[in-house]
Amino acid sequence: MNILKHTFRNWASCALLAFSTATLASPAIAQDKFPSQPIKLVVPFAPGGSSDTATRILGELLTKKWGQPVVIENKPGASGSIGALSVAQAKNDGYTLLVTPVSIGTINLFLKNPGFNRDKDLTPITQFAKGDYVLSVNPKIPVSNMAEFIEYAKKNPESVFHGAFGGASRLAFEQFALSNRITPENVNYRGEALTLNALISGEVQVALSTLVGAKPFIEAGRIKALGIPSKVRSPIAPDIPSADESGAPGFYADFWFGLMAPAGTPDAIREQISADVGEVLARPEVQKRFQDLGLLAVSSTPAEFAELIKYESERWVDTAKHAGIEPQ
């Protein structure tokens, strides 16, 4: 009988220990450290562009930091809304993120129904890169700065065409044209590469493109840079004058990329991603990799990024109205 009691007590003690261990372990299981599985970054554009290239660098850095694969998925189409919609509909656990271009702030000025509500269906995390635009002309146009181009466009209103692509760059050029009372007709292209090819061939005479996209053609003499819409020169191309120096003071615009998540993603996860992105981008060797692309590596808090998106969504409303742009 004593043997039976002793056996029972041993069994009961082991059972109690196992139960206690499971009970103590369950919160740890429920609160797995983020990330505990692969993360997907959705790029709403085709492979090969500056957003795609910068995202792949970021994905590589975060893969090493997190010890989890960061997978890049390109979902181009409909001005970026196809990729954005796929993220808006994803689970809000931080494992599916949207690579957001500056045009996320202007999408409603061009599309009546992009399929999602930017402010209700997505939530900001951080900015991770920014870059400059550059105003360039075909080399045959006899001008060397923005002031001379403005005069040329006024004298030749029927023969100056602007190569337009993307909502943000189109609106920035419209603001430039309105401010200086010139009326180049827009010729719309489905991407920056097509726009630059049209500028090189003389199909259009002027284009406001990204510096990263135009720089090789500027250096090769195939297009002529007039200036960068900024108060100061770009560290990426210090030989190109700012708008203030080139005769178009007040013409300021740039572009950027950031990360957004499905609405409802926990604040703690968004803040961690923001902090981790900021940490990897601050490394000098990473700063150089971005500069070699023609970009600056920058980061922000979720709140700061939210303010930036709000600013972009408000700053172009009057420009779109006066330029006669209506959402389709």
VOGU-3710 file (C-alpha; in Angstrom, 3 decimals, decimal comma):
1> mnilkhtfrn> 0,000/0,000/0,000  2,844/2,345/0,865  4,451/1,510/-2,451  1,208/2,424/-4,259  0,931/5,710/-2,363  4,557/6,541/-3,137  4,040/5,760/-6,832  0,875/7,874/-6,979  2,597/10,819/-5,296  5,486/10,655/-7,754
11> wascallafs> 3,058/10,548/-10,685  1,030/13,454/-9,295  4,170/15,531/-8,739  5,330/14,960/-12,317  1,879/15,781/-13,695  1,747/19,010/-11,656  5,228/20,001/-12,831  4,322/19,334/-16,470  1,107/21,369/-16,120  2,956/24,247/-14,462
21> tatlaspaia> 5,655/24,226/-17,128  3,050/24,291/-19,912  1,152/27,082/-18,199  4,280/29,198/-17,804  5,374/28,506/-21,385  2,055/29,414/-23,039  2,436/33,215/-22,719  5,859/32,947/-24,362  4,319/31,005/-27,220  1,515/33,541/-27,541
31> qdkfpsqpik> 4,027/36,404/-27,545  6,571/35,154/-30,091  9,214/37,732/-30,850  8,514/39,525/-34,133  9,306/38,374/-36,725  9,012/34,624/-36,327  8,303/33,843/-40,011  9,132/35,285/-43,470  8,039/38,865/-44,231  6,753/39,953/-47,636
41> lvvpfapggs> 7,408/43,419/-49,089  5,014/44,203/-51,941  6,454/46,584/-54,547  3,572/48,008/-56,636  5,815/48,479/-59,688  7,692/46,274/-62,136  11,185/44,992/-61,261  14,183/47,129/-62,138  13,056/50,612/-61,065  14,560/52,645/-58,247
51> sdtatrilge> 11,835/51,604/-55,784  12,439/47,939/-56,567  16,225/48,215/-56,300  16,117/50,167/-53,024  13,611/47,686/-51,584  15,875/44,747/-52,406  18,733/46,395/-50,511  16,425/47,009/-47,552  15,130/43,438/-47,710  18,671/42,058/-47,671
61> lltkkwgqpv> 19,557/44,163/-44,610  16,413/43,221/-42,695  16,857/39,538/-43,528  20,233/39,622/-41,779  18,933/41,610/-38,823  15,774/39,591/-38,256  17,077/36,148/-39,152  13,963/35,659/-41,281  13,659/35,831/-45,091  12,312/39,122/-46,448
71> vienkpgasg> 10,653/38,285/-49,766  10,127/40,956/-52,447  6,958/40,583/-54,523  6,313/42,885/-57,501  2,645/43,646/-58,218  2,565/46,434/-60,828  -0,462/48,040/-62,434  -3,121/50,723/-62,100  -0,758/53,418/-60,790  0,336/51,184/-57,942
81> sigalsvaqa> -3,172/50,468/-56,700  -3,068/46,724/-57,467  -0,170/46,154/-55,111  -1,594/48,517/-52,509  -4,963/46,750/-52,566  -3,330/43,367/-52,018  -1,662/44,675/-48,851  -4,799/46,452/-47,653  -6,582/43,090/-47,788  -3,787/41,127/-46,096
91> kndgytllvt> -3,708/39,960/-42,493  -2,691/42,792/-40,167  0,099/40,947/-38,388  3,103/42,794/-39,818  4,140/40,031/-42,201  2,847/41,699/-45,394  3,998/45,270/-46,002  3,572/47,748/-48,847  6,455/49,651/-50,408  4,816/53,035/-50,750
101> pvsigtinlf> 5,898/55,654/-53,311  5,267/59,365/-52,945  2,300/58,949/-55,307  0,324/57,255/-52,502  -0,434/60,801/-51,427  -1,833/61,800/-54,818  -3,569/58,614/-55,946  -7,064/59,956/-55,231  -6,413/62,905/-57,542  -6,065/60,499/-60,470
111> lknpgfnrdk> -8,242/57,492/-59,597  -11,875/57,702/-58,497  -11,835/54,210/-57,081  -8,401/52,691/-56,495  -10,114/49,825/-54,644  -8,916/50,807/-51,192  -9,000/53,765/-48,823  -5,454/54,894/-48,097  -6,309/56,402/-44,712  -8,624/53,624/-43,500
121> dltpitqfak> -7,148/50,474/-45,014  -3,426/51,140/-44,593  -1,270/52,436/-41,741  2,168/54,116/-41,976  5,381/52,587/-40,650  8,408/54,512/-41,919  10,031/56,314/-44,797  13,182/54,540/-46,018  14,516/56,500/-49,001  14,148/59,786/-50,808
131> gdyvlsvnpk> 15,500/61,272/-53,987  15,474/64,325/-56,200  13,768/65,042/-59,476  15,620/66,768/-62,282  14,186/68,925/-65,078  15,844/67,947/-68,348  15,456/68,817/-72,020  16,437/67,297/-75,318  19,972/68,503/-76,169  18,703/70,297/-79,294
141> ipvsnmaefi> 16,654/72,750/-77,218  18,796/75,936/-77,057  18,560/76,567/-73,315  20,923/75,965/-70,404  18,827/76,682/-67,304  15,231/76,806/-66,086  14,851/80,555/-66,671  15,876/80,187/-70,315  13,543/77,245/-70,767  10,619/79,256/-69,401
151> eyakknpesv> 11,266/81,986/-71,975  11,703/79,413/-74,741  8,407/77,712/-73,825  6,590/81,048/-73,866  7,934/81,846/-77,332  7,279/78,356/-78,711  4,048/77,194/-77,072  3,082/74,914/-79,966  6,334/72,997/-80,129  7,127/72,148/-76,493
161> fhgafggasr> 5,776/68,842/-75,177  6,275/67,433/-71,698  6,858/63,731/-71,144  4,613/62,807/-68,214  4,655/59,660/-66,097  3,416/58,951/-62,587  1,092/61,164/-60,580  3,612/62,914/-58,339  6,077/64,003/-61,027  3,208/65,064/-63,306
171> lafeqfalsn> 1,775/67,309/-60,568  5,189/68,790/-59,755  5,677/69,759/-63,401  2,137/71,148/-63,610  2,935/73,376/-60,633  6,117/74,561/-62,363  4,191/75,315/-65,556  1,361/77,125/-63,778  3,735/79,213/-61,657  5,662/80,359/-64,710
181> ritpenvnyr> 2,661/80,739/-67,053  3,811/78,245/-69,662  1,591/75,660/-71,333  3,528/72,606/-72,581  1,166/69,819/-73,596  1,527/66,579/-71,647  2,313/63,353/-73,458  1,632/60,493/-71,062  3,866/57,422/-70,864  3,497/54,231/-68,844
191> gealtlnali> 6,810/54,579/-67,082  9,925/56,658/-66,579  12,081/54,624/-68,958  9,661/55,255/-71,836  9,553/58,950/-70,949  13,337/59,279/-70,999  13,533/57,438/-74,325  11,003/59,884/-75,756  13,065/62,805/-74,459  16,251/61,412/-75,987
201> sgevqvalst> 14,575/60,878/-79,359  12,997/64,338/-79,396  9,457/63,009/-79,253  9,045/65,332/-76,255  11,204/68,324/-75,410  11,155/68,366/-71,612  10,625/65,939/-68,727  10,698/66,021/-64,957  12,158/62,634/-64,059  13,953/61,142/-61,098
211> lvgakpfiea> 17,608/62,038/-60,858  18,467/58,375/-60,383  16,753/57,525/-63,679  18,095/60,458/-65,690  21,653/60,631/-64,374  23,236/58,087/-66,778  21,716/59,873/-69,784  22,777/63,293/-68,479  26,347/62,081/-68,006  26,329/60,575/-71,510
221> grikalgips> 25,109/63,863/-73,013  21,913/62,303/-74,347  19,728/64,723/-72,370  20,527/68,107/-70,819  19,861/68,830/-67,143  18,520/72,301/-66,351  18,145/72,044/-62,602  16,868/70,179/-59,584  13,615/71,386/-57,938  15,209/72,079/-54,587
231> kvrspiapdi> 16,620/74,959/-52,546  20,074/73,372/-52,545  22,085/71,163/-54,842  21,834/67,410/-54,535  24,803/65,615/-52,954  24,230/62,935/-55,587  24,798/65,368/-58,486  26,512/68,500/-57,141  27,209/69,847/-60,641  23,507/70,338/-61,401
241> psadesgapg> 22,130/73,678/-60,096  19,165/73,950/-57,751  15,925/75,551/-58,917  16,841/78,718/-57,010  20,142/78,923/-58,902  18,587/77,960/-62,241  15,985/80,728/-62,333  12,884/79,027/-60,922  12,825/79,943/-57,219  10,096/78,212/-55,263
251> fyadfwfglm> 10,016/75,144/-57,506  10,538/72,410/-54,919  9,565/68,745/-55,171  11,137/65,398/-54,405  10,092/61,751/-54,229  10,362/59,089/-51,559  9,616/55,499/-50,650  8,268/54,118/-47,393  6,558/51,156/-45,779  2,880/50,794/-44,875
261> apagtpdair> 0,954/47,905/-43,330  -2,682/46,785/-43,305  -4,823/48,868/-40,950  -4,967/47,429/-37,471  -1,382/46,206/-37,417  -0,297/46,488/-33,754  1,539/49,680/-32,831  4,320/47,692/-31,167  5,066/45,879/-34,433  4,997/49,072/-36,497
271> eqisadvgev> 7,305/50,793/-34,036  9,720/47,868/-34,029  9,886/47,755/-37,834  10,440/51,528/-37,924  13,251/51,305/-35,354  14,892/48,340/-37,097  14,761/50,059/-40,490  16,282/53,177/-38,947  19,082/51,131/-37,378  20,147/49,374/-40,585
281> larpevqkrf> 19,886/52,533/-42,719  22,098/54,526/-40,355  25,139/52,398/-41,165  27,693/54,354/-43,272  28,131/51,526/-45,784  24,353/51,413/-46,321  24,203/55,175/-46,797  26,816/54,790/-49,542  24,906/51,968/-51,256  21,827/54,178/-51,472
291> qdlgllavss> 23,852/57,163/-52,675  25,354/55,015/-55,418  21,766/54,450/-56,576  21,067/58,190/-56,534  19,008/58,013/-53,340  19,373/59,050/-49,719  18,646/56,475/-47,015  16,313/58,060/-44,451  13,901/56,806/-41,817  11,074/58,134/-39,674
301> tpaefaelik> 8,656/57,169/-36,929  5,154/55,982/-37,893  3,762/59,357/-36,755  6,295/61,321/-38,802  5,585/59,233/-41,878  1,846/59,749/-41,419  2,440/63,521/-41,438  4,502/63,269/-44,624  1,750/61,336/-46,426  -0,835/63,883/-45,238
311> yeserwvdta> 1,334/66,725/-46,508  1,686/65,138/-49,959  -2,057/64,465/-50,148  -2,879/68,123/-49,445  -0,137/70,057/-51,252  -1,180/69,140/-54,818  -4,967/69,539/-54,604  -5,019/73,104/-55,960  -2,455/72,256/-58,631  -4,595/69,373/-59,902
321> khagiepq> -7,664/71,605/-59,910  -6,029/74,433/-61,869  -4,381/71,993/-64,277  -7,786/70,435/-65,026  -6,795/66,995/-63,736  -9,831/64,920/-62,815  -9,827/61,412/-61,318  -10,718/58,728/-63,826
//
